[in-house]
Amino acid sequence: MYKYSIMLLGAIYLAGCASLAPTYSQPKAPLPSAWPEGDSYKSQNTGVLATDTSWEKFILNNKMRQVVEIGLSNNRDIKITLANIEAARAQYRVQDAAMLPTINADVTGTRGRSAVTSSNGEMSTSKVESYSASVGMTAYEIDFFGKIRSLSNAALESYLATEEAHRTAKISLISELLGAYQTMAADSSQLALSRKTMSSAESSMTVIQKRLDIGVATRLELRQAETAYQTARADVANLITLVAQDRNALELLAGTSISDDLLPAELPTNEVWFANISPSLDSSILLQRPDVLVAEHQLKSANTNIGAARAAFFPSVKLTASTGLASAELAKLFTGAGVWSLIPSVTLPIFDNGTNKANLDYANAQQKLYLATYELTLQTAFKEVADVLARNGTIKEQLDAQQHLVEAATDSYMIANERYKKGVSTYLEALDAQRVLYASEKTLITVKLLEYENHRALYKVLGGGA
């Protein structure tokens, strides 16, 4: 037993040999260290970092936060990524277990009668018994050249990549839930505006009809008023459908139905829905984005696979060993004679038709592929952040201009309407003013949604701390 223990410990020690994989160093990021500058990029470094802000702290609206909680618990895409994580973790454990020997216990016994020929040629039979108990390992590969360690490290990196992919899916789901919620709020606001405009146009039609009845208005004016009414009416019908479809989209993302009390009634004009997020001083924050980390873990996995491919060119050393007791009688088994066996085997690749060389070439090509993928992921991330920052630097000015446009259009419509009532101008002037007001109010809702969308997008593209 002592000899066997020494042998087993030595095998485990040898399993820790160095890998033949290339030494990994993080590639230099192929992008500028600073964010773009110019008229579109104003100072935007106020607020907390996205990576330091959980989604619970980022979302300030309680109803919206509850909808996100429902989605994270029920969305099927998230459940799929969680299942993938469990599968990757299991694969890593299987591969990691190969680094240690597998120990098995074996107890056998035989009992029978065999023929025996005596010295004088007479045939007789005798009873034969044999019992043995042993503990041993079978075909344990001693990892002299790090092949098993490389495969284990590759499985570990694949598992870590899967975990980061789950973070990516979680951040994307949060962003999509917020986007669907905001879209429904904006369409609800558009619906309320269209209903108000339709009601106003209907009132104008009633007034003009009365003026027509007493001969102070024309059928043309009545028809002009009707065009405004029917336009708003068509918008109401369309927006009723859009709001219903928005709810369907939101509930699909949430993975279940959403109660009416959690749904948005309108897009708020004064309420702050999100915490202020800073893009940080330089682009190094992108190295923490989960999709970038996924690409880096995949690159590391490909790097370690080169070590496994290189190790295939060297001899494979396997060890089969056992130790135990044997006896001719069951009752004396544990006082019987000690037995042991040690069977080392060495396999040296001599001619494999270029298989090992092809496997190494493939591993090197995969490493180059994942390096390019990592660099492209970083460049794409930089472009996404730059796009959001470009919008973020000007959206407040655009929103302010649109609000002033609505104020001017409102005043213009009131003046034109009063002029028409007093007979100073035609109804066409009032109608044109009403159309401008309606269009500017619709655009204001769109720009306000754009502001919310951009704020949400900034949290996502900076790798928000989900």
C-alpha positions in Angstrom: 0.0 0.0 0.0 2.8 2.4 0.8 4.4 1.9 -2.6 1.1 2.5 -4.3 0.5 5.7 -2.3 3.9 7.0 -3.3 3.2 6.1 -6.9 -0.2 7.8 -6.9 1.1 11.0 -5.3 3.9 11.2 -7.8 1.3 10.8 -10.7 -0.8 13.7 -9.3 2.3 15.8 -9.0 3.3 15.1 -12.5 -0.2 16.2 -13.6 0.7 19.8 -12.7 3.4 20.1 -15.4 3.6 23.4 -17.4 1.4 23.8 -20.4 2.8 24.2 -24.0 0.2 26.9 -24.7 1.6 30.3 -25.7 1.9 32.9 -22.9 -1.3 35.0 -23.0 -1.1 38.8 -22.9 -4.1 41.0 -23.4 -4.1 42.5 -26.9 -3.6 46.2 -27.3 -7.0 47.8 -27.8 -7.2 49.0 -31.5 -9.1 52.2 -30.8 -8.5 55.8 -29.5 -8.0 56.2 -25.8 -10.3 59.3 -25.7 -13.8 59.7 -26.8 -14.5 61.8 -30.0 -14.6 65.6 -29.7 -16.5 68.2 -31.7 -19.8 70.1 -31.9 -21.8 66.9 -31.2 -19.8 66.0 -28.2 -20.2 68.4 -25.3 -19.0 67.8 -21.7 -20.7 64.6 -20.6 -18.7 63.5 -17.6 -21.3 64.3 -14.9 -22.9 61.4 -13.2 -21.9 57.9 -12.0 -20.2 55.2 -14.1 -22.5 52.7 -15.8 -20.4 49.8 -14.6 -20.7 50.9 -11.0 -24.5 51.4 -11.2 -26.9 48.5 -10.8 -30.0 48.6 -13.0 -32.1 49.0 -9.8 -30.3 52.3 -9.1 -30.3 53.3 -12.7 -34.1 53.1 -13.1 -35.8 55.7 -10.9 -39.4 54.9 -11.9 -40.9 52.3 -9.5 -43.4 50.9 -12.0 -40.7 50.5 -14.7 -38.5 48.8 -12.2 -41.2 46.3 -11.3 -41.7 45.5 -15.0 -37.9 44.8 -15.4 -38.0 42.5 -12.3 -40.9 40.5 -13.9 -38.9 40.2 -17.2 -35.7 39.1 -15.5 -37.7 36.3 -13.7 -39.8 35.1 -16.7 -38.0 35.9 -20.0 -37.3 32.7 -21.9 -34.0 34.0 -23.4 -32.6 34.6 -20.0 -33.6 31.1 -18.9 -31.8 29.7 -22.0 -28.6 31.5 -21.1 -28.8 30.2 -17.6 -29.2 26.7 -18.9 -26.1 27.3 -21.1 -24.1 28.4 -18.1 -25.0 25.2 -16.2 -24.0 23.1 -19.2 -20.7 25.0 -19.6 -20.0 24.6 -15.9 -20.6 20.9 -16.1 -18.4 20.5 -19.2 -15.6 22.3 -17.3 -16.0 20.0 -14.3 -15.8 17.0 -16.6 -12.6 18.2 -18.3 -11.0 19.4 -15.0 -11.7 16.0 -13.4 -9.5 14.4 -16.1 -6.4 16.0 -14.4 -6.8 13.6 -11.5 -6.7 9.8 -11.5 -9.9 7.9 -11.2 -9.7 5.4 -8.3 -11.9 2.3 -8.4 -12.4 -0.5 -5.8 -12.8 -4.1 -7.1 -13.8 -7.2 -5.1 -13.9 -10.6 -7.0 -14.3 -14.2 -6.0 -14.3 -17.5 -7.9 -15.3 -20.9 -6.8 -15.3 -24.1 -8.8 -14.2 -27.7 -9.4 -11.5 -28.6 -11.8 -10.0 -31.9 -13.1 -6.7 -33.1 -11.8 -4.5 -35.9 -13.2 -2.4 -37.8 -10.6 1.1 -39.1 -11.1 -0.3 -42.6 -11.7 -2.6 -41.3 -14.5 -5.8 -41.4 -12.5 -8.3 -38.5 -13.1 -9.9 -36.8 -10.1 -11.5 -33.4 -9.3 -10.7 -30.8 -6.7 -12.5 -27.7 -5.4 -10.8 -24.4 -6.3 -11.5 -21.1 -4.5 -9.9 -17.7 -5.1 -10.8 -14.3 -3.6 -9.3 -10.8 -4.1 -9.9 -7.2 -3.1 -8.1 -4.4 -4.8 -8.0 -0.6 -5.3 -6.5 0.8 -8.4 -6.6 3.3 -11.3 -7.0 2.5 -14.9 -5.2 4.2 -17.8 -4.5 7.5 -16.0 -2.6 9.8 -18.4 0.3 11.6 -16.7 0.2 15.2 -18.1 3.9 15.6 -18.8 3.3 18.1 -21.6 0.2 19.9 -20.3 -2.3 18.6 -22.8 -5.0 17.9 -20.2 -4.3 21.1 -18.4 -4.7 23.0 -21.6 -8.0 21.3 -22.3 -9.1 22.1 -18.8 -8.1 25.7 -19.1 -9.9 26.0 -22.5 -13.1 24.6 -20.9 -12.8 27.1 -18.0 -12.5 30.0 -20.4 -15.5 28.7 -22.4 -17.5 28.6 -19.1 -16.4 32.1 -18.2 -17.4 33.3 -21.6 -20.8 31.8 -21.1 -21.2 33.6 -17.8 -20.3 36.9 -19.5 -22.7 36.1 -22.3 -25.4 35.8 -19.7 -24.5 39.3 -18.4 -24.8 40.6 -22.0 -28.2 39.0 -22.4 -29.3 40.4 -19.1 -28.2 44.0 -20.0 -29.8 43.6 -23.5 -33.1 42.4 -21.9 -33.2 45.2 -19.5 -32.6 47.7 -22.3 -35.3 46.1 -24.5 -37.8 46.1 -21.6 -37.1 49.8 -21.0 -37.4 50.5 -24.7 -40.7 48.7 -25.1 -42.0 50.5 -22.0 -40.9 53.9 -23.3 -42.4 53.2 -26.8 -45.7 52.3 -25.2 -45.6 55.5 -23.1 -44.8 57.6 -26.2 -47.6 56.0 -28.3 -50.0 56.5 -25.4 -49.1 60.2 -25.4 -49.5 60.4 -29.1 -52.9 58.8 -28.7 -54.0 61.3 -26.1 -52.8 64.2 -28.4 -54.7 62.8 -31.4 -57.9 62.4 -29.4 -57.5 66.0 -28.1 -56.9 67.3 -31.7 -59.8 65.2 -33.0 -62.1 66.7 -30.3 -60.9 70.2 -31.1 -61.5 69.7 -34.8 -64.9 68.3 -34.1 -65.8 71.4 -32.1 -64.5 73.6 -35.0 -66.8 71.7 -37.4 -69.8 72.3 -35.1 -69.1 76.0 -35.0 -68.6 76.3 -38.8 -71.7 74.3 -39.4 -73.7 76.8 -37.3 -72.0 79.7 -39.2 -72.9 78.0 -42.5 -76.5 77.6 -41.4 -76.8 81.4 -40.9 -74.8 82.2 -44.1 -71.6 83.5 -42.6 -69.4 80.5 -43.5 -68.9 78.4 -46.7 -69.0 74.7 -47.4 -65.3 74.9 -48.3 -64.5 76.0 -44.7 -66.6 73.1 -43.4 -64.7 70.7 -45.5 -61.4 72.2 -44.5 -62.4 71.7 -40.8 -63.4 68.1 -41.6 -59.9 67.3 -43.1 -58.4 68.1 -39.8 -61.0 66.0 -37.9 -60.6 63.0 -40.2 -56.8 63.2 -40.1 -56.8 63.1 -36.3 -59.5 60.4 -36.3 -57.3 58.1 -38.5 -54.4 58.8 -36.2 -56.4 57.7 -33.2 -57.4 54.4 -34.8 -53.8 53.7 -35.8 -52.5 54.6 -32.4 -55.0 52.4 -30.6 -53.6 49.5 -32.5 -50.0 50.6 -31.8 -50.6 50.8 -28.1 -52.1 47.3 -28.1 -49.1 46.0 -30.1 -46.7 47.8 -27.7 -48.3 45.9 -24.8 -47.9 42.6 -26.7 -44.2 43.3 -27.3 -43.7 44.3 -23.7 -45.4 41.2 -22.4 -43.4 39.0 -24.7 -40.2 40.4 -23.4 -41.5 40.1 -19.8 -42.4 36.5 -20.4 -45.9 37.0 -18.8 -48.8 39.4 -18.6 -48.3 42.8 -17.1 -51.1 44.3 -14.9 -52.7 47.5 -16.1 -51.5 49.5 -13.0 -47.9 48.9 -14.1 -48.3 50.2 -17.7 -47.4 53.8 -18.6 -50.2 56.2 -19.2 -48.0 58.7 -21.1 -44.5 59.8 -21.7 -43.7 62.2 -18.8 -42.4 65.7 -19.5 -41.0 66.5 -16.1 -40.4 63.2 -14.3 -36.8 61.8 -14.3 -36.9 58.2 -15.2 -33.1 57.4 -15.2 -30.0 58.2 -13.1 -27.4 60.4 -14.8 -24.6 58.2 -16.4 -21.1 59.3 -17.2 -19.1 57.7 -20.0 -15.9 57.9 -18.0 -12.8 59.9 -19.0 -11.4 57.4 -21.6 -12.4 54.4 -23.6 -10.7 51.8 -21.3 -14.1 51.3 -19.7 -15.0 49.3 -22.8 -12.7 46.5 -21.6 -15.3 45.8 -18.9 -18.2 45.4 -21.3 -19.5 41.8 -21.0 -19.5 41.2 -24.8 -15.8 42.3 -24.9 -15.1 39.9 -22.0 -16.9 37.1 -23.9 -14.6 37.7 -26.9 -11.5 37.8 -24.6 -12.4 34.5 -22.9 -12.9 32.9 -26.3 -9.5 34.2 -27.3 -7.9 32.7 -24.1 -9.7 29.4 -24.8 -8.3 29.3 -28.3 -4.9 30.2 -27.0 -4.8 27.2 -24.6 -6.1 24.9 -27.3 -2.8 25.6 -29.1 -1.1 24.0 -26.1 -3.2 20.9 -26.3 -2.5 20.7 -30.1 1.3 21.1 -29.5 1.2 18.4 -26.7 -0.2 15.9 -29.2 3.2 15.7 -30.9 4.8 14.3 -27.7 4.6 10.9 -26.2 1.5 10.0 -24.2 2.2 8.3 -20.9 -0.5 6.3 -19.2 -0.4 4.4 -16.0 -2.6 1.5 -14.8 -2.0 0.3 -11.2 -3.6 -1.6 -8.5 -2.9 -2.9 -5.0 -4.8 -5.3 -2.7 -5.1 -8.7 -1.1 -5.7 -12.2 -2.3 -6.6 -15.4 -0.5 -7.7 -18.9 -1.3 -10.5 -18.6 1.3 -13.0 -15.9 1.8 -12.6 -16.0 5.5 -8.9 -15.3 5.2 -9.1 -12.6 2.6 -8.0 -9.7 4.8 -5.2 -11.7 6.2 -4.1 -13.1 2.9 -1.1 -12.2 0.7 -0.6 -8.7 -0.6 -0.7 -8.2 -4.4 0.0 -5.3 -6.6 0.5 -4.5 -10.3 2.0 -1.5 -12.2 1.5 -1.2 -15.9 2.9 1.9 -17.5 2.5 2.5 -21.2 4.0 5.0 -23.6 2.5 6.0 -27.0 4.7 7.9 -29.3 3.2 9.4 -32.5 5.3 8.4 -35.5 3.1 8.7 -38.6 -0.4 10.1 -38.4 -0.9 11.3 -42.0 -0.5 14.9 -40.9 -3.4 14.8 -38.4 -1.5 16.5 -35.5 0.0 19.1 -37.8 -3.5 19.9 -39.2 -4.9 20.1 -35.7 -2.2 22.6 -34.7 -2.7 24.6 -37.8 -6.4 24.7 -37.0 -5.8 25.8 -33.4 -3.5 28.6 -34.6 -6.1 29.7 -37.2 -8.8 29.7 -34.4 -6.6 31.9 -32.2 -6.2 34.4 -35.1 -9.9 34.3 -35.7 -10.8 35.0 -32.0 -8.1 37.7 -31.9 -9.7 39.5 -34.8 -13.2 39.0 -33.2 -12.0 40.5 -30.0 -10.6 43.6 -31.8 -13.7 44.0 -33.9 -15.9 43.7 -30.7 -13.9 46.5 -29.1 -14.1 48.7 -32.2 -17.9 48.1 -32.5 -18.3 49.0 -28.8 -16.4 52.2 -29.3 -18.6 53.1 -32.3 -21.8 52.4 -30.4 -20.7 54.6 -27.5 -19.5 57.4 -29.8 -22.9 57.4 -31.6 -24.8 57.6 -28.3 -22.5 60.4 -27.1 -23.0 62.3 -30.3 -26.8 62.3 -29.7 -26.4 62.9 -26.0 -24.4 66.1 -26.6 -27.2 67.8 -28.6 -30.5 66.2 -27.5 -31.2 68.8 -24.8 -30.8 71.6 -27.3 -33.0 69.9 -29.8 -35.7 69.2 -27.1 -35.6 72.9 -26.0 -36.0 74.1 -29.5 -38.9 71.8 -30.1 -40.6 72.9 -26.9 -40.3 76.5 -28.0 -41.7 75.6 -31.4 -44.8 74.1 -29.7 -45.2 77.2 -27.6 -45.0 79.4 -30.8 -47.4 77.1 -32.7 -49.9 77.2 -29.8 -49.9 81.0 -29.7 -50.1 81.2 -33.5 -53.1 78.8 -33.6 -54.9 80.8 -30.8 -54.4 84.1 -32.7 -55.5 82.6 -36.1 -58.5 81.1 -34.5 -59.5 84.4 -32.9 -59.0 86.2 -36.1 -61.3 83.8 -37.9 -64.0 84.1 -35.2 -63.9 87.9 -35.6 -64.1 87.6 -39.4 -60.6 89.2 -39.9 -59.1 86.1 -41.7 -60.3 82.9 -43.4 -60.5 79.6 -41.8 -57.6 78.3 -43.9 -55.2 80.4 -41.8 -56.6 78.8 -38.6 -56.5 75.4 -40.1 -52.8 75.8 -41.2 -51.9 77.0 -37.7 -53.7 74.0 -36.2 -51.9 71.6 -38.5 -48.5 73.1 -37.6 -49.4 72.9 -33.9 -50.5 69.2 -34.2 -47.3 68.3 -36.1 -45.0 70.1 -33.7 -46.7 68.5 -30.6 -46.3 65.0 -32.2 -42.6 65.8 -32.9 -42.1 67.0 -29.3 -43.2 63.6 -28.1 -40.9 61.9 -30.5 -37.9 64.0 -29.4 -38.7 63.4 -25.8 -38.8 59.7 -26.5 -35.4 60.1 -28.3 -34.0 61.6 -25.1 -35.1 58.7 -23.0 -34.0 56.2 -25.6 -30.5 57.8 -25.7 -30.2 57.7 -22.0 -31.2 54.0 -21.9 -28.8 53.3 -24.8 -25.9 55.0 -23.0 -26.3 52.6 -20.0 -26.4 49.6 -22.3 -23.4 50.5 -24.5 -21.2 51.3 -21.5 -21.9 47.8 -20.1 -24.2 48.8 -17.3 -23.7 47.0 -14.0 -26.4 44.4 -14.4 
